[in-house]
Amino acid sequence: MSDPYRIVVVCWGNICRSPMAEFVLRQAFEDAGLDDRVVVSSAGTSTEELGRPMDRRTIAVMERNSVRDTGFADKRAIQFHSHSFDDADLVLVADHIHDRILRDRSRSDADIDKIRMLRSFDPEAVAAGTLGMDDPWYGDDDDFDITYAEVVASAPGIVDYVREQIGATSR
């Protein structure tokens, strides 16, 4: 088997949006039969949440929506560094600020070419021009439901894109 395709999802603190997308995408790739060829992780741009677990509301929205628990309790916030590009084929950012931060942290055009807005894979978000994701941490359960829906709407496009990148056929 060749090396797996590596995706890193990035938000601010790595306790809400990016870990939610990490687990939703893991499930999407498993459902697509690609979990043995794709590895999904997540990280944050800041240091303020380092080592902390996911926000309880992140876990709650995933549980309400039957996302398979592939390590919720073990997930701890980590930071995305310049050298983190070396361990990624695709870097999905939650919002425009993360796009700017990672472009600033990039060391080359090759690093920049790996960065994509997560919602750029949702045709409706592209058509509406709403590629950024609001941070649900400042809100309530409804805000986490919105974030979850945005991630889920982007997942099929991400799976299709990666399938094409790795030359896999549809199930």
C-alpha positions in Angstrom: 0.0 0.0 0.0 1.2 3.5 -0.8 1.4 6.3 1.8 -2.1 7.5 2.9 -3.4 10.9 1.7 -3.2 13.2 4.7 -5.8 15.9 5.5 -5.4 18.4 8.3 -8.4 20.6 9.3 -7.5 23.8 10.9 -9.4 26.4 13.0 -8.5 28.7 15.9 -8.2 26.6 19.0 -8.8 23.0 17.7 -11.6 22.4 20.1 -14.7 23.1 18.0 -14.8 23.4 14.2 -11.6 21.5 13.2 -12.1 18.4 15.4 -15.7 18.3 14.4 -14.7 18.2 10.8 -11.9 15.7 11.6 -14.4 13.2 13.0 -17.1 13.8 10.4 -14.6 13.4 7.6 -13.1 10.3 9.1 -16.6 8.8 9.0 -17.2 10.1 5.4 -14.0 8.4 4.2 -14.9 5.2 6.0 -18.3 5.2 4.5 -16.7 5.8 1.0 -14.4 2.8 1.6 -11.3 5.0 1.7 -10.4 5.0 5.3 -7.4 2.8 4.6 -6.1 5.3 2.1 -6.9 8.6 3.9 -5.9 10.0 7.3 -7.7 13.0 8.8 -6.4 15.0 11.7 -6.9 18.6 13.0 -5.0 21.4 14.6 -5.4 25.0 15.6 -3.6 28.2 14.7 -3.4 29.5 18.3 -1.8 28.2 21.5 -4.5 29.1 24.0 -6.3 25.7 24.0 -3.2 23.5 23.6 -3.7 20.1 25.3 -7.4 20.7 26.0 -10.1 18.3 25.0 -12.8 19.1 22.5 -15.6 21.5 23.7 -18.4 19.5 25.2 -20.8 21.0 22.7 -18.7 19.7 19.8 -19.0 16.2 21.2 -22.7 16.7 21.9 -23.6 17.7 18.4 -21.6 14.8 16.9 -23.4 12.4 19.3 -26.8 13.9 18.4 -26.0 13.2 14.8 -24.6 9.7 15.3 -21.0 10.5 14.3 -19.0 7.4 15.1 -16.7 7.9 18.1 -13.3 7.2 16.8 -11.5 8.8 19.7 -13.5 11.8 21.0 -12.1 11.4 24.5 -8.5 11.2 23.3 -8.5 14.2 21.1 -6.5 17.1 22.4 -5.8 20.5 20.9 -2.6 20.8 19.0 -1.1 23.7 17.0 -0.4 23.8 13.2 3.2 25.0 12.6 5.1 25.8 9.4 6.6 22.3 9.5 3.1 20.8 9.8 2.7 21.3 6.0 5.2 18.4 5.6 2.7 16.0 7.1 -0.3 17.2 5.0 -1.5 16.8 1.4 -4.5 19.0 2.0 -5.1 21.6 4.6 -8.7 22.6 5.1 -9.2 25.9 6.9 -12.4 26.9 8.7 -12.3 30.6 8.1 -10.6 33.4 6.2 -8.4 34.3 9.2 -7.0 30.8 9.3 -6.3 30.9 5.6 -4.3 34.1 6.1 -2.4 32.8 9.1 -1.4 29.6 7.3 -0.4 31.5 4.2 1.8 33.5 6.5 3.2 30.4 8.0 3.9 28.7 4.7 7.4 28.3 3.5 6.8 27.8 -0.2 4.2 27.8 -3.0 3.9 24.1 -2.5 2.7 24.7 1.1 0.2 27.4 -0.1 -1.1 25.0 -2.8 -2.2 22.7 0.0 -4.5 25.2 1.7 -8.3 25.3 0.8 -11.3 26.7 2.6 -13.3 23.7 4.0 -16.5 25.1 2.7 -15.1 25.6 -0.8 -16.2 22.0 -1.3 -19.9 22.9 -0.7 -21.4 24.1 -4.0 -24.1 26.1 -2.2 -21.5 27.9 0.0 -19.5 28.7 -3.1 -22.6 30.0 -5.0 -23.6 32.1 -2.0 -20.0 33.4 -1.4 -20.1 32.2 2.2 -16.9 30.1 2.6 -16.1 31.1 6.1 -17.4 29.3 9.2 -18.5 31.3 12.2 -16.9 30.1 15.5 -19.6 28.3 17.4 -17.7 28.6 20.7 -19.2 32.0 21.3 -22.8 30.7 20.8 -25.1 27.9 21.9 -26.2 24.5 20.7 -27.8 26.1 17.7 -24.5 27.5 16.6 -22.9 24.1 16.9 -25.7 22.6 14.8 -25.0 25.2 12.1 -21.3 24.4 12.1 -22.1 20.7 11.9 -24.4 21.2 8.9 -21.7 23.3 7.2 -19.2 20.5 7.7 -21.6 17.8 6.5 -22.5 19.8 3.4 -18.8 20.0 2.5 -17.9 16.4 3.1 -19.1 14.9 -0.2 -17.1 17.4 -2.2 -14.0 16.7 -0.1 -14.4 13.0 -0.5 -14.8 13.4 -4.3 -11.8 15.7 -4.5 -9.6 13.3 -2.5 -10.9 10.3 -4.5 -9.7 12.0 -7.6 -6.4 12.9 -6.1 -5.6 9.4 -5.1 -7.1 7.8 -8.3 -9.7 5.8 -6.5 -12.9 4.7 -8.1 -16.4 5.4 -6.6 -18.0 2.8 -4.6 
